[in-house]
Amino acid sequence: MTEERFSALTQLGGSNEMPASPEAATLERVPNARAGMDYLVRFTCPEFTSLCPMTGQPDFAHLMIDYVPDQWLVESKSLKLFLGSFRNHGSFHEDCTLMVASRLVETLKPRWLRIGGYWYPRGGIPIDVFWQTGAAPEGVWIPDQGVPPYRGRG
């Protein structure tokens, strides 16, 4: 039985092809049933991939997305498809990380959002990218993202 508030969802409950690009991906949202409460939602994405825009070689990252919702929650299947759409997208680490954050902020209008992009080394240098919308709401428990700095094999 599908509730009316979920009737606009187009990807949940069916088979979907991976979007050809982040721009073509549909990021969907659902009403937040607890909009009056401040709480944190965390998505851990340890297998994020994109392509180097210069060489076409794959780049790999561990993304940590934390947000305090307001009126909307991201529908997780649409988030999975959106993140997967980067597999054939050529962009630098910084741009990919900020594209994800910007699209979530645009779609959800959360009370607060932060993203940590922990990129694996290419050419011997790991790149970590961090961004947040501002100060976290007072009183919300915001745990550490728990991803240690890259140490190689040592």
Number of C-alpha atoms within 10 A of each C-alpha: 3 6 6 7 9 13 9 10 14 12 17 13 8 6 7 12 8 17 18 16 17 22 14 11 18 14 23 22 20 17 16 14 11 13 14 10 12 15 17 16 13 16 13 13 15 13 11 20 23 23 20 17 14 9 8 13 11 15 20 19 22 18 26 19 20 21 24 23 24 20 16 20 23 19 17 16 15 20 19 14 21 24 24 21 22 23 20 17 20 20 18 14 25 15 12 21 22 18 15 19 21 16 15 21 17 9 14 22 17 18 19 18 25 19 22 22 26 24 22 18 15 13 6 8 10 16 16 19 16 15 15 16 15 10 10 16 14 8 8 12 11 16 9 6 14 7 12 7 10 15 7 9 4 4
